[in-house]
Amino acid sequence: MVSPAELKGSGGLRIAVEGCCHGELDNIYSTMQLLEKRQGTKIDLLICCGDFQAVRNLDDLECLACPVKYRSLNTFHKYHSGQLKAPYPTIFIGGNHEASNYLWELYYGGWVAPNIYYLGHAGVVNFAGIRIGGLSGIFNDAHYSMGHWEAPPYQGGALRSAYHIRALEVYRLMQLKKPLDVFLSHDWPQGVAHHGDKNQLLRAKPFLKTEVGNDSLGSPPARMLMDELQPSYWFSAHLHVKYAALVQHSPRATPASTAASAQQPQVESLVQATRFLALDKCLPKRRFLQVVHFPDAHGAHELSYDAEWLAILRGTHGLLSLQRRQYPPIPGMVGGRPKREGPAQGDLEYVQAQLAARGGEVPHNFTPTAVSQGELGRSHGVMPRSCAQNPQTLALLDVIGRPFNLAGSAPSQAQAHDHVSVANPEEIALDDTVGDDEDADGDAQPAANGGNAAVLAPHPEDIDIGNEDEDEADDE
């Protein structure tokens, strides 16, 4: 495990963590470059905590769950087309305002554009010795135990339930035995608000008083993962406020590695506390960015596969259900927490052999499966009929020795013109009031142009939250 420290210093790894992206990549990257200039240092990696909005064209926009008046291409399509290239390696998870059709293509993770990596519906990767895990989407109890039945053309509530987390992804993450440095979720773990300055939180977001009081704020599965995985850092977004907490864990130990535990009783103590940090959305004068320094990080600044995670995917491949009913049933999920058994030794050995033969780095194998907006040739969007069969997904499944199982996906070359018009989905309010940082149409001014584009703090638990415009995140 590596230990985070203050921003200033030499060596190590500096990660910029951003809250809700909402497609504002230009402004986020510009803010990072401004911080580098002011601090006289180099940022090595960007992590975004959801609502990334990897929208390639107006058709993808039809798959974005939000009211029509809030739909905007923003800037991602320029990075997808190659017009621009991300100046920093970028990792993100999904939130509750995403182009669900595109992210489903990369269910197991993959590049949505050169240098921009989706962690998957759940995933773990390594970067310069830092182990990063994450869970995409938000919690809704009505859909948690279902299979992934949603598929385009999305109709009715499917556009919303598509981004609700499922028990399968939580079960897979619960099988992790080796420690994590960083974990990402879009919504907050349940109860985490009680581990920080609640008074400051409620001054900033008074409408959360009831939920904080009755402990209904946040995701129960995310809290279960925090208690079990105990990562050094946990980053979230969703509520459009910067909030820090320090969650103390009960002392315990876990096997240092699944392979070792099968042979010898070697143990490694987990961290005793998790530093939680939630961040705002990308708007001027909002605290949406934090830089964290990991001084002991070492290794190539490239994404690499995580052998334990790939072994878990291999062993649970047959559990993915594309029906409303989750079948086969998930082991141990009925009546309590699942057992943390880790991956099977045979699966781990298979993956390790594959990575030894192929190399452990995530290949830069981005392949467009739909045209960018500039090539679409029309000024209106229509709902896609299906999701593309992404070559990156096929490549990853080949690594773990499992067949393609995202049934219903169409061949990627047909995706660009395979569409059907569908009535607009159920509208979801973004629940933001127009404040001083937005104009009357709700459009954000460029984040990097203001003097308060981002606020830094040396440690996430030492953050002045302050008063901000009252806005709330969509909790459905």
ROVOLUM-220571 format. One record per residue (C-alpha): residue number from 1; x, y, z. Coordinates in Angstrom, 1 decimal, m for minus. Layout:
ROVOLUM-220571
nr->NUM; u->X; v->Y; w->Z
...
end
This chain:
ROVOLUM-220571
nr->1; u->0.0; v->0.0; w->0.0
nr->2; u->1.1; v->3.5; w->m0.7
nr->3; u->0.5; v->6.5; w->1.6
nr->4; u->m1.0; v->9.7; w->0.3
nr->5; u->0.7; v->12.9; w->1.3
nr->6; u->0.6; v->16.6; w->0.6
nr->7; u->0.6; v->17.9; w->m2.9
nr->8; u->4.0; v->19.5; w->m2.9
nr->9; u->7.1; v->17.2; w->m3.0
nr->10; u->9.2; v->15.3; w->m5.4
nr->11; u->8.6; v->12.0; w->m7.1
nr->12; u->5.6; v->9.7; w->m6.7
nr->13; u->2.3; v->10.2; w->m8.5
nr->14; u->m0.1; v->13.1; w->m8.5
nr->15; u->m3.7; v->12.3; w->m9.2
nr->16; u->m6.3; v->14.9; w->m10.0
nr->17; u->m9.8; v->13.8; w->m8.8
nr->18; u->m12.8; v->15.4; w->m10.3
nr->19; u->m16.5; v->15.2; w->m9.2
nr->20; u->m19.3; v->15.2; w->m11.8
nr->21; u->m17.8; v->15.8; w->m15.3
nr->22; u->m21.0; v->16.5; w->m17.3
nr->23; u->m19.0; v->16.4; w->m20.5
nr->24; u->m16.9; v->19.4; w->m19.6
nr->25; u->m13.5; v->17.9; w->m20.5
nr->26; u->m12.1; v->21.0; w->m22.0
nr->27; u->m12.7; v->23.0; w->m18.8
nr->28; u->m11.4; v->20.2; w->m16.6
nr->29; u->m8.2; v->19.8; w->m18.5
nr->30; u->m7.7; v->23.5; w->m18.7
nr->31; u->m8.1; v->23.8; w->m14.9
nr->32; u->m5.5; v->21.1; w->m14.4
nr->33; u->m3.0; v->22.9; w->m16.6
nr->34; u->m3.7; v->26.1; w->m14.7
nr->35; u->m3.0; v->24.3; w->m11.4
nr->36; u->0.2; v->22.8; w->m12.8
nr->37; u->1.4; v->26.3; w->m13.7
nr->38; u->0.5; v->27.8; w->m10.3
nr->39; u->1.9; v->24.9; w->m8.3
nr->40; u->5.0; v->24.3; w->m10.4
nr->41; u->4.3; v->20.6; w->m10.5
nr->42; u->3.1; v->17.9; w->m12.9
nr->43; u->m0.3; v->16.1; w->m12.6
nr->44; u->0.0; v->12.5; w->m13.8
nr->45; u->m3.6; v->11.2; w->m14.0
nr->46; u->m7.2; v->12.4; w->m13.9
nr->47; u->m9.9; v->10.4; w->m12.2
nr->48; u->m13.6; v->11.4; w->m12.8
nr->49; u->m16.3; v->10.2; w->m10.4
nr->50; u->m19.3; v->9.8; w->m12.7
nr->51; u->m21.7; v->11.7; w->m14.9
nr->52; u->m18.9; v->11.7; w->m17.4
nr->53; u->m21.2; v->11.8; w->m20.4
nr->54; u->m19.2; v->10.0; w->m23.1
nr->55; u->m21.5; v->11.3; w->m25.8
nr->56; u->m20.2; v->10.7; w->m29.3
nr->57; u->m23.1; v->12.1; w->m31.3
nr->58; u->m26.7; v->13.2; w->m31.1
nr->59; u->m27.8; v->9.5; w->m31.2
nr->60; u->m25.9; v->8.8; w->m28.0
nr->61; u->m27.6; v->11.9; w->m26.5
nr->62; u->m31.0; v->10.1; w->m26.9
nr->63; u->m29.7; v->7.5; w->m24.5
nr->64; u->m28.8; v->10.1; w->m21.8
nr->65; u->m31.3; v->10.2; w->m18.9
nr->66; u->m32.0; v->13.8; w->m18.5
nr->67; u->m34.6; v->16.4; w->m19.7
nr->68; u->m34.2; v->17.5; w->m23.3
nr->69; u->m33.4; v->21.1; w->m22.2
nr->70; u->m30.3; v->19.8; w->m20.4
nr->71; u->m29.0; v->17.6; w->m23.2
nr->72; u->m25.9; v->18.9; w->m24.8
nr->73; u->m23.0; v->17.4; w->m26.7
nr->74; u->m20.4; v->19.3; w->m24.8
nr->75; u->m16.9; v->18.5; w->m25.6
nr->76; u->m16.3; v->14.7; w->m25.4
nr->77; u->m17.1; v->14.1; w->m29.1
nr->78; u->m14.0; v->16.1; w->m30.1
nr->79; u->m11.8; v->13.6; w->m28.1
nr->80; u->m13.6; v->10.6; w->m29.6
nr->81; u->m13.1; v->11.9; w->m33.2
nr->82; u->m9.4; v->12.6; w->m32.7
nr->83; u->m9.9; v->16.3; w->m33.2
nr->84; u->m8.4; v->16.6; w->m29.6
nr->85; u->m6.4; v->14.2; w->m27.5
nr->86; u->m6.7; v->14.0; w->m23.8
nr->87; u->m3.6; v->15.7; w->m22.4
nr->88; u->m3.7; v->13.4; w->m19.3
nr->89; u->m4.4; v->9.7; w->m18.9
nr->90; u->m8.1; v->9.7; w->m17.7
nr->91; u->m10.0; v->7.1; w->m15.8
nr->92; u->m13.8; v->7.4; w->m15.1
nr->93; u->m16.7; v->5.6; w->m13.7
nr->94; u->m20.4; v->6.0; w->m14.8
nr->95; u->m23.0; v->8.0; w->m12.9
nr->96; u->m26.7; v->8.5; w->m13.5
nr->97; u->m26.4; v->10.8; w->m16.5
nr->98; u->m24.6; v->8.7; w->m19.1
nr->99; u->m24.9; v->7.5; w->m22.7
nr->100; u->m25.8; v->4.0; w->m21.4
nr->101; u->m25.6; v->2.5; w->m24.9
nr->102; u->m21.9; v->3.3; w->m25.3
nr->103; u->m20.9; v->2.3; w->m21.7
nr->104; u->m22.7; v->m1.1; w->m22.1
nr->105; u->m20.4; v->m1.9; w->m25.0
nr->106; u->m17.5; v->m1.6; w->m22.6
nr->107; u->m19.2; v->m3.4; w->m19.6
nr->108; u->m15.9; v->m4.8; w->m18.6
nr->109; u->m14.0; v->m1.6; w->m19.1
nr->110; u->m12.2; v->0.0; w->m22.1
nr->111; u->m11.1; v->3.1; w->m23.9
nr->112; u->m14.0; v->5.4; w->m24.9
nr->113; u->m11.5; v->7.6; w->m26.7
nr->114; u->m7.7; v->7.7; w->m26.9
nr->115; u->m6.2; v->8.1; w->m23.4
nr->116; u->m9.7; v->8.1; w->m21.8
nr->117; u->m10.6; v->4.8; w->m20.0
nr->118; u->m13.9; v->3.6; w->m18.6
nr->119; u->m13.4; v->1.4; w->m15.6
nr->120; u->m16.5; v->m0.6; w->m16.5
nr->121; u->m19.7; v->m1.3; w->m14.6
nr->122; u->m17.2; v->m2.5; w->m11.9
nr->123; u->m13.5; v->m2.7; w->m12.3
nr->124; u->m10.0; v->m2.7; w->m11.0
nr->125; u->m6.8; v->m1.5; w->m12.8
nr->126; u->m3.3; v->m0.4; w->m11.7
nr->127; u->m1.5; v->2.8; w->m12.6
nr->128; u->2.1; v->3.4; w->m11.5
nr->129; u->1.7; v->1.0; w->m8.6
nr->130; u->m1.6; v->2.5; w->m7.5
nr->131; u->m4.5; v->0.0; w->m7.4
nr->132; u->m7.8; v->1.7; w->m8.4
nr->133; u->m11.2; v->0.1; w->m8.1
nr->134; u->m14.6; v->1.4; w->m8.8
nr->135; u->m18.4; v->0.9; w->m9.2
nr->136; u->m20.4; v->2.7; w->m11.8
nr->137; u->m24.0; v->3.9; w->m11.4
nr->138; u->m26.2; v->4.7; w->m8.4
nr->139; u->m28.2; v->2.5; w->m5.9
nr->140; u->m31.9; v->1.9; w->m6.3
nr->141; u->m33.3; v->m0.9; w->m4.2
nr->142; u->m36.0; v->m1.7; w->m6.7
nr->143; u->m33.5; v->m2.8; w->m9.3
nr->144; u->m30.5; v->m3.9; w->m7.2
nr->145; u->m31.3; v->m7.7; w->m7.4
nr->146; u->m32.3; v->m7.7; w->m11.1
nr->147; u->m30.3; v->m8.7; w->m14.1
nr->148; u->m29.0; v->m6.3; w->m16.7
nr->149; u->m32.2; v->m6.5; w->m18.8
nr->150; u->m32.1; v->m3.0; w->m20.3
nr->151; u->m31.1; v->m2.6; w->m24.0
nr->152; u->m31.6; v->0.0; w->m26.7
nr->153; u->m34.0; v->1.1; w->m27.9
nr->154; u->m34.6; v->2.2; w->m24.3
nr->155; u->m38.2; v->2.8; w->m23.4
nr->156; u->m40.0; v->3.8; w->m20.3
nr->157; u->m38.0; v->3.3; w->m17.1
nr->158; u->m35.3; v->1.3; w->m18.8
nr->159; u->m33.3; v->4.5; w->m19.6
nr->160; u->m33.1; v->5.1; w->m15.8
nr->161; u->m32.7; v->1.6; w->m14.5
nr->162; u->m29.8; v->1.0; w->m16.9
nr->163; u->m27.5; v->3.0; w->m14.6
nr->164; u->m28.7; v->1.4; w->m11.3
nr->165; u->m26.1; v->m0.8; w->m9.8
nr->166; u->m26.7; v->m4.5; w->m9.5
nr->167; u->m25.8; v->m7.1; w->m6.9
nr->168; u->m23.6; v->m8.9; w->m9.4
nr->169; u->m21.1; v->m6.1; w->m9.6
nr->170; u->m21.0; v->m5.7; w->m5.8
nr->171; u->m20.5; v->m9.4; w->m5.4
nr->172; u->m17.6; v->m9.4; w->m7.7
nr->173; u->m16.0; v->m6.5; w->m5.9
nr->174; u->m16.5; v->m8.2; w->m2.6
nr->175; u->m14.3; v->m11.0; w->m3.8
nr->176; u->m11.2; v->m8.8; w->m3.8
nr->177; u->m8.8; v->m9.8; w->m1.1
nr->178; u->m5.7; v->m7.6; w->m1.9
nr->179; u->m5.8; v->m4.0; w->m0.6
nr->180; u->m7.0; v->m1.1; w->m2.7
nr->181; u->m5.4; v->2.4; w->m2.7
nr->182; u->m8.4; v->4.1; w->m4.3
nr->183; u->m12.0; v->3.3; w->m4.8
nr->184; u->m14.6; v->5.3; w->m6.8
nr->185; u->m18.4; v->5.4; w->m6.6
nr->186; u->m20.8; v->8.0; w->m7.9
nr->187; u->m23.2; v->8.1; w->m5.0
nr->188; u->m21.9; v->8.2; w->m1.5
nr->189; u->m21.6; v->5.2; w->0.8
nr->190; u->m24.5; v->5.2; w->3.3
nr->191; u->m23.7; v->6.8; w->6.6
nr->192; u->m20.4; v->8.4; w->5.5
nr->193; u->m21.9; v->11.9; w->6.2
nr->194; u->m21.7; v->11.1; w->9.9
nr->195; u->m17.9; v->10.8; w->9.7
nr->196; u->m17.2; v->14.4; w->8.7
nr->197; u->m18.5; v->17.9; w->9.6
nr->198; u->m22.3; v->17.4; w->9.2
nr->199; u->m23.0; v->21.0; w->10.2
nr->200; u->m20.9; v->22.3; w->7.3
nr->201; u->m22.6; v->19.8; w->5.0
nr->202; u->m26.1; v->20.9; w->6.0
nr->203; u->m25.2; v->24.5; w->5.7
nr->204; u->m24.2; v->23.9; w->2.1
nr->205; u->m27.1; v->21.4; w->1.4
nr->206; u->m29.9; v->22.0; w->3.9
nr->207; u->m32.3; v->19.8; w->2.0
nr->208; u->m30.3; v->16.8; w->3.0
nr->209; u->m31.2; v->17.2; w->6.7
nr->210; u->m33.8; v->14.5; w->6.8
nr->211; u->m31.8; v->11.9; w->4.9
nr->212; u->m28.7; v->12.6; w->7.1
nr->213; u->m30.8; v->12.4; w->10.2
nr->214; u->m32.4; v->9.1; w->9.5
nr->215; u->m29.3; v->7.7; w->7.9
nr->216; u->m30.9; v->7.1; w->4.5
nr->217; u->m28.4; v->9.2; w->2.6
nr->218; u->m26.2; v->7.1; w->0.4
nr->219; u->m25.8; v->3.6; w->m0.9
nr->220; u->m26.0; v->0.6; w->1.4
nr->221; u->m24.0; v->m1.7; w->m1.0
nr->222; u->m21.3; v->1.0; w->m1.3
nr->223; u->m21.0; v->1.2; w->2.5
nr->224; u->m20.7; v->m2.6; w->2.6
nr->225; u->m17.9; v->m2.4; w->0.1
nr->226; u->m16.2; v->0.4; w->2.1
nr->227; u->m16.4; v->m1.7; w->5.3
nr->228; u->m15.0; v->m4.8; w->3.7
nr->229; u->m12.5; v->m3.4; w->1.2
nr->230; u->m11.2; v->m0.6; w->3.4
nr->231; u->m9.4; v->1.4; w->0.7
nr->232; u->m7.0; v->4.2; w->1.6
nr->233; u->m9.1; v->6.6; w->m0.4
nr->234; u->m12.8; v->6.7; w->m1.5
nr->235; u->m13.9; v->9.3; w->m4.0
nr->236; u->m17.5; v->10.2; w->m4.9
nr->237; u->m19.6; v->12.9; w->m6.5
nr->238; u->m23.4; v->13.0; w->m7.2
nr->239; u->m24.5; v->15.5; w->m4.5
nr->240; u->m22.7; v->18.5; w->m6.1
nr->241; u->m20.8; v->19.4; w->m2.9
nr->242; u->m17.3; v->19.0; w->m1.7
nr->243; u->m17.3; v->17.0; w->1.5
nr->244; u->m14.6; v->15.2; w->3.4
nr->245; u->m14.8; v->12.5; w->6.1
nr->246; u->m12.5; v->10.0; w->7.8
nr->247; u->m14.0; v->6.6; w->8.3
nr->248; u->m12.3; v->4.5; w->11.0
nr->249; u->m12.4; v->0.7; w->10.6
nr->250; u->m12.2; v->m2.0; w->13.1
nr->251; u->m8.8; v->m3.6; w->13.2
nr->252; u->m8.6; v->m6.9; w->11.3
nr->253; u->m6.3; v->m8.7; w->8.8
nr->254; u->m6.7; v->m10.3; w->5.5
nr->255; u->m4.6; v->m12.6; w->3.4
nr->256; u->m1.9; v->m10.7; w->1.6
nr->257; u->m2.8; v->m12.5; w->m1.7
nr->258; u->m5.2; v->m15.1; w->m2.8
nr->259; u->m2.3; v->m17.3; w->m4.1
nr->260; u->m0.5; v->m17.1; w->m0.8
nr->261; u->m3.6; v->m17.7; w->1.3
nr->262; u->m4.1; v->m21.0; w->m0.5
nr->263; u->m0.6; v->m22.2; w->0.7
nr->264; u->0.5; v->m20.2; w->3.7
nr->265; u->m1.2; v->m18.1; w->6.4
nr->266; u->0.6; v->m14.9; w->5.4
nr->267; u->m1.4; v->m11.8; w->6.4
nr->268; u->m1.2; v->m8.1; w->5.8
nr->269; u->m3.1; v->m5.6; w->7.9
nr->270; u->m5.7; v->m3.5; w->6.2
nr->271; u->m5.6; v->0.3; w->6.6
nr->272; u->m7.4; v->1.4; w->9.7
nr->273; u->m9.2; v->4.3; w->8.1
nr->274; u->m10.6; v->5.4; w->4.7
nr->275; u->m10.3; v->9.0; w->3.7
nr->276; u->m13.6; v->9.9; w->1.9
nr->277; u->m13.9; v->12.9; w->m0.4
nr->278; u->m16.9; v->13.9; w->m2.4
nr->279; u->m16.4; v->16.6; w->m5.1
nr->280; u->m18.7; v->19.1; w->m6.8
nr->281; u->m19.5; v->19.4; w->m10.5
nr->282; u->m17.4; v->21.3; w->m13.0
nr->283; u->m18.5; v->24.9; w->m12.8
nr->284; u->m16.8; v->28.2; w->m12.0
nr->285; u->m16.2; v->28.9; w->m8.3
nr->286; u->m17.2; v->25.3; w->m7.4
nr->287; u->m14.9; v->22.9; w->m5.7
nr->288; u->m14.8; v->20.2; w->m8.2
nr->289; u->m11.1; v->19.2; w->m8.3
nr->290; u->m8.6; v->17.9; w->m5.8
nr->291; u->m5.0; v->16.8; w->m6.4
nr->292; u->m3.7; v->14.0; w->m4.2
nr->293; u->0.0; v->13.0; w->m4.1
nr->294; u->1.1; v->9.4; w->m3.6
nr->295; u->4.9; v->9.8; w->m2.9
nr->296; u->5.6; v->6.1; w->m2.8
nr->297; u->4.0; v->5.2; w->m6.1
nr->298; u->6.4; v->3.8; w->m8.7
nr->299; u->6.2; v->2.1; w->m12.1
nr->300; u->5.2; v->3.0; w->m15.6
nr->301; u->2.5; v->5.6; w->m16.1
nr->302; u->0.4; v->3.2; w->m18.0
nr->303; u->m2.7; v->1.3; w->m17.1
nr->304; u->m2.2; v->m2.3; w->m16.4
nr->305; u->m4.5; v->m5.2; w->m15.8
nr->306; u->m5.2; v->m6.4; w->m12.3
nr->307; u->m4.7; v->m10.2; w->m12.1
nr->308; u->m7.0; v->m10.8; w->m9.2
nr->309; u->m9.8; v->m8.8; w->m10.8
nr->310; u->m9.5; v->m10.6; w->m14.1
nr->311; u->m9.6; v->m13.9; w->m12.2
nr->312; u->m12.8; v->m12.8; w->m10.5
nr->313; u->m14.3; v->m11.9; w->m13.9
nr->314; u->m13.3; v->m15.3; w->m15.2
nr->315; u->m14.9; v->m17.2; w->m12.3
nr->316; u->m18.1; v->m15.2; w->m12.3
nr->317; u->m18.6; v->m14.9; w->m16.0
nr->318; u->m21.6; v->m17.3; w->m16.0
nr->319; u->m23.5; v->m15.2; w->m13.4
nr->320; u->m24.2; v->m12.3; w->m15.8
nr->321; u->m28.0; v->m12.2; w->m16.5
nr->322; u->m29.6; v->m10.3; w->m19.3
nr->323; u->m33.1; v->m10.9; w->m17.9
nr->324; u->m35.1; v->m9.0; w->m15.3
nr->325; u->m34.6; v->m11.9; w->m13.0
nr->326; u->m31.0; v->m12.5; w->m11.8
nr->327; u->m30.4; v->m16.1; w->m12.9
nr->328; u->m28.3; v->m17.9; w->m12.0
nr->329; u->m28.7; v->m16.6; w->m8.4
nr->330; u->m25.6; v->m14.9; w->m7.0
nr->331; u->m24.0; v->m17.0; w->m4.3
nr->332; u->m24.5; v->m15.8; w->m0.8
nr->333; u->m26.4; v->m12.6; w->m1.7
nr->334; u->m29.7; v->m13.8; w->m0.2
nr->335; u->m30.1; v->m13.0; w->3.5
nr->336; u->m26.9; v->m11.1; w->4.1
nr->337; u->m23.5; v->m10.2; w->2.9
nr->338; u->m21.8; v->m12.6; w->0.4
nr->339; u->m18.8; v->m14.5; w->1.5
nr->340; u->m15.4; v->m13.0; w->0.6
nr->341; u->m13.8; v->m16.1; w->m0.9
nr->342; u->m11.6; v->m14.5; w->m3.5
nr->343; u->m11.0; v->m15.9; w->m6.9
nr->344; u->m10.5; v->m19.6; w->m7.4
nr->345; u->m6.8; v->m20.6; w->m7.5
nr->346; u->m7.2; v->m22.1; w->m11.0
nr->347; u->m8.7; v->m18.9; w->m12.4
nr->348; u->m5.9; v->m16.8; w->m10.9
nr->349; u->m3.2; v->m19.1; w->m12.3
nr->350; u->m4.9; v->m19.0; w->m15.7
nr->351; u->m5.0; v->m15.2; w->m15.8
nr->352; u->m1.4; v->m14.9; w->m14.5
nr->353; u->m0.2; v->m17.2; w->m17.3
nr->354; u->m2.1; v->m15.1; w->m19.9
nr->355; u->m0.6; v->m11.9; w->m18.6
nr->356; u->2.8; v->m13.3; w->m18.5
nr->357; u->2.5; v->m14.4; w->m22.1
nr->358; u->0.7; v->m11.3; w->m23.4
nr->359; u->2.1; v->m8.5; w->m21.2
nr->360; u->0.2; v->m6.9; w->m18.3
nr->361; u->m0.4; v->m3.5; w->m19.8
nr->362; u->m3.9; v->m2.6; w->m20.9
nr->363; u->m3.5; v->m2.4; w->m24.7
nr->364; u->m4.2; v->1.0; w->m26.4
nr->365; u->m6.8; v->m0.7; w->m28.7
nr->366; u->m9.5; v->2.0; w->m28.9
nr->367; u->m11.7; v->1.3; w->m31.9
nr->368; u->m14.6; v->3.6; w->m32.8
nr->369; u->m17.9; v->1.7; w->m33.0
nr->370; u->m20.0; v->4.8; w->m34.0
nr->371; u->m19.2; v->8.0; w->m35.9
nr->372; u->m18.6; v->11.2; w->m34.0
nr->373; u->m21.0; v->14.1; w->m34.4
nr->374; u->m19.0; v->15.8; w->m37.2
nr->375; u->m19.5; v->12.7; w->m39.4
nr->376; u->m23.1; v->12.0; w->m38.5
nr->377; u->m24.5; v->14.1; w->m41.2
nr->378; u->m27.7; v->15.2; w->m39.5
nr->379; u->m28.8; v->17.6; w->m36.9
nr->380; u->m31.1; v->15.4; w->m34.9
nr->381; u->m30.6; v->12.3; w->m32.9
nr->382; u->m32.5; v->9.0; w->m33.0
nr->383; u->m32.3; v->6.1; w->m30.5
nr->384; u->m30.0; v->3.3; w->m31.5
nr->385; u->m31.5; v->m0.1; w->m32.0
nr->386; u->m28.7; v->m2.0; w->m30.3
nr->387; u->m25.3; v->m1.7; w->m28.7
nr->388; u->m22.2; v->m2.4; w->m30.7
nr->389; u->m20.1; v->m5.5; w->m30.2
nr->390; u->m16.9; v->m3.6; w->m29.1
nr->391; u->m13.6; v->m5.2; w->m30.2
nr->392; u->m12.1; v->m4.2; w->m26.8
nr->393; u->m14.6; v->m6.3; w->m25.0
nr->394; u->m13.8; v->m9.3; w->m27.2
nr->395; u->m10.1; v->m8.8; w->m26.6
nr->396; u->m10.5; v->m8.7; w->m22.8
nr->397; u->m12.7; v->m11.8; w->m22.8
nr->398; u->m10.1; v->m13.5; w->m24.8
nr->399; u->m7.6; v->m12.7; w->m22.0
nr->400; u->m9.8; v->m14.4; w->m19.4
nr->401; u->m10.7; v->m17.3; w->m21.7
nr->402; u->m14.5; v->m16.6; w->m21.7
nr->403; u->m17.0; v->m16.1; w->m24.6
nr->404; u->m18.8; v->m12.9; w->m25.4
nr->405; u->m21.9; v->m12.7; w->m23.2
nr->406; u->m23.4; v->m9.2; w->m23.8
nr->407; u->m26.0; v->m10.7; w->m26.0
nr->408; u->m28.1; v->m8.5; w->m28.2
nr->409; u->m25.1; v->m6.4; w->m29.3
nr->410; u->m24.8; v->m5.7; w->m33.0
nr->411; u->m21.6; v->m5.9; w->m35.1
nr->412; u->m19.7; v->m2.6; w->m34.6
nr->413; u->m19.5; v->m1.7; w->m38.3
nr->414; u->m23.4; v->m1.5; w->m38.4
nr->415; u->m23.7; v->0.7; w->m35.4
nr->416; u->m23.3; v->4.1; w->m37.1
nr->417; u->m26.5; v->3.7; w->m39.2
nr->418; u->m28.6; v->1.2; w->m37.2
nr->419; u->m31.2; v->3.5; w->m35.6
nr->420; u->m34.9; v->3.8; w->m34.9
nr->421; u->m36.8; v->6.8; w->m33.6
nr->422; u->m38.2; v->6.3; w->m30.1
nr->423; u->m40.3; v->8.7; w->m28.0
nr->424; u->m38.3; v->10.8; w->m25.6
nr->425; u->m37.6; v->8.9; w->m22.4
nr->426; u->m39.0; v->9.9; w->m19.0
nr->427; u->m37.5; v->13.2; w->m18.2
nr->428; u->m35.3; v->13.5; w->m15.1
nr->429; u->m34.7; v->16.8; w->m13.5
nr->430; u->m31.1; v->17.6; w->m12.9
nr->431; u->m32.2; v->19.4; w->m9.8
nr->432; u->m29.9; v->22.4; w->m10.1
nr->433; u->m31.1; v->25.9; w->m9.4
nr->434; u->m29.6; v->28.6; w->m11.5
nr->435; u->m27.1; v->30.4; w->m9.4
nr->436; u->m24.4; v->33.1; w->m9.9
nr->437; u->m22.2; v->30.5; w->m11.7
nr->438; u->m24.7; v->29.8; w->m14.4
nr->439; u->m26.5; v->31.9; w->m16.9
nr->440; u->m30.3; v->32.0; w->m17.3
nr->441; u->m30.2; v->29.0; w->m19.7
nr->442; u->m28.3; v->26.8; w->m17.2
nr->443; u->m25.1; v->26.8; w->m19.3
nr->444; u->m21.8; v->26.7; w->m17.4
nr->445; u->m19.3; v->29.4; w->m18.0
nr->446; u->m15.7; v->28.1; w->m18.8
nr->447; u->m14.4; v->26.7; w->m15.5
nr->448; u->m10.7; v->27.6; w->m16.2
nr->449; u->m11.3; v->31.3; w->m16.8
nr->450; u->m12.1; v->32.2; w->m13.2
nr->451; u->m9.6; v->32.7; w->m10.4
nr->452; u->m11.5; v->30.1; w->m8.3
nr->453; u->m11.5; v->27.4; w->m10.9
nr->454; u->m10.4; v->24.9; w->m8.3
nr->455; u->m9.6; v->24.8; w->m4.6
nr->456; u->m6.8; v->22.6; w->m3.3
nr->457; u->m6.3; v->21.2; w->0.2
nr->458; u->m3.3; v->19.2; w->1.3
nr->459; u->m5.4; v->16.4; w->2.8
nr->460; u->m9.0; v->15.5; w->1.8
nr->461; u->m10.2; v->15.6; w->5.4
nr->462; u->m9.0; v->19.2; w->5.8
nr->463; u->m11.4; v->20.9; w->3.3
nr->464; u->m13.3; v->24.0; w->3.9
nr->465; u->m16.7; v->23.2; w->2.4
nr->466; u->m18.3; v->26.7; w->2.5
nr->467; u->m21.7; v->27.8; w->1.2
nr->468; u->m22.6; v->27.1; w->m2.3
nr->469; u->m25.7; v->27.3; w->m4.5
nr->470; u->m28.4; v->24.9; w->m3.4
nr->471; u->m28.6; v->22.1; w->m5.8
nr->472; u->m29.2; v->18.4; w->m5.4
nr->473; u->m28.4; v->15.3; w->m7.4
nr->474; u->m30.9; v->13.0; w->m9.0
nr->475; u->m31.3; v->10.1; w->m6.6
nr->476; u->m33.3; v->7.7; w->m8.8
end
